[in-house]
Amino acid sequence: MARQRSKPSRRKSGRRRGNGDNNTLWYFAIAVCLGLVIGVAIVSQRLITAGHVDDKTLCHSGGPLNATVILLDLTDPLSATQQARLKSILGNEVAGSSVDTMIAIGVVSEDPAKWGARFAKCKPATGEDANGLYENPTIIAERYTREFTFPIQNTLHSMLTGESENQSPIMEALQSLISETPDFSKAMGHRKIIIVSDMLQHSDNLSFYRGQGWDFFAKQNGSQRLAGNLSGVIVEILRIPRTGGKTPSAEITEDFWARYFDRQGSRPPSVSSLGDL
């Protein structure tokens, strides 16, 4: 009688287990790829949103990072030498400013209609610092020149070619310029005021030429009218030299402006001379 052979036991196939492992790896790879795609989409959308530029102010979404306000007191015209130096100083100031710095320019005038921001725009990206991911460098460079550089140059030129005036309402023109500078108080970085002037206040409210200083201003309740809106602001004064017997005393001038900026909340001003020799 033939011996009955026992059936060999089937070995568990490693192929099926291998297929399972491979499928798991494929599922994991697909999930990772989908995650990357979604992540890139989210980041790209955020970059596009952050790259949105306001057509009027040229500021990116969220407003200006920094703010620099420039007040020009040209009620007495500058000499050719002073004009050239002023253009160089302001040119360097703008060139050294970061993208999204609000640059506002105003003028001191006896005509209140001329007060306020004659130019107010954020410095946009240039062709060199444009983000190639969502910005066209050539278009950005053209916009920088057309909508930022040329308007600043034209504004400054029109101011410098103005005629002399009878009054210099410096503090009035300054407050008007600040109030018309978009988001000046909201800038998260530095806030700076550059005043190009002889600092000889002369208006109906107060005149150094009439011997009216801080004491007179306070008695007229002038100090109570101050806005106090320059907290933490950096103030740089580019002094235009004035000489002559009719020039108000330095004691009145220095005392008034020291108290004025202190009450307005700014840092103590730094002073340098524009020079004329």
C-alpha positions, 0 to 999 in steps of 0.5 A: 500500500502506497504511503500517503504523502503529506501535502507540503504546507504553502509558504506565505507569499512575500509578494502580497506583503511586498505589494502592501508595503509598496502601496503604503509607500505610494499612498504616503508619497501621494499624500506628501505631494498633495501636501506640498502642492497645497502648501505652495498654493497657500504660500503663493497666494500669501505672496501675491496678497503681500505683493499687491500694490495700492495704485494711489500710494504705491504701498503694499497691503498693510500700509507703509512700513516707515514714514518720512515727512519732508517740509520745505520752507522756501518762503525765501528762495535758496541760492543755487549752491543750497539748491544743489546740496538740498537735492543731493541730501534728499536724493540720498534720503530717498535712495537709502529708504527701504521699500514701503517707506512713505515719502511725503513732501510739503511746503511752507507757504503764506497761502494755506491752499498750498499746505499739505502733502504735495507728494505722498507715496511709498517707495516701491520696489525697484527693478533690482529688488523686485521679487521674480516669483510674482513681480516682473522686474522690468514693469516694476522698474518702469513704475518706480521711475514713472510713478515715484522718481519723476513725480518727486523730482517734478514736485521738488523743482516746482517748489524750488522755483517759487517766489519769495513770500511775506510769511513763514507759518512753519508749525501750521504747514507742518501739522497740515503735512502730517495730517495729509500723509497717509498712515503716518501714525500707523507706520510700524517702523521709524517715523521721521520728519525732516524740516528744511527751514530757517525756523523763523516762525512768522504768521498771524498766530505767532511771529518771532519777528514781533518778539513773540516766543513760547511765553506769548504762545502759552498765554494765547492758549497756543500750547493747548492747541498742539496735537501732541501727535509726534510721539517717538518721531525722529526730527531732523532740522536742516537749518537755512542760515539767515543773517542781518539786524532784523533776524529774531534772536536765537534765544526766542527761536531755540527756546520755542522749538525746544518746547514745541517738539517736547510738547508734541512728544517727539525726540529732541531734534538734531540740527545741521546747517544747509550752508550757503558758503 
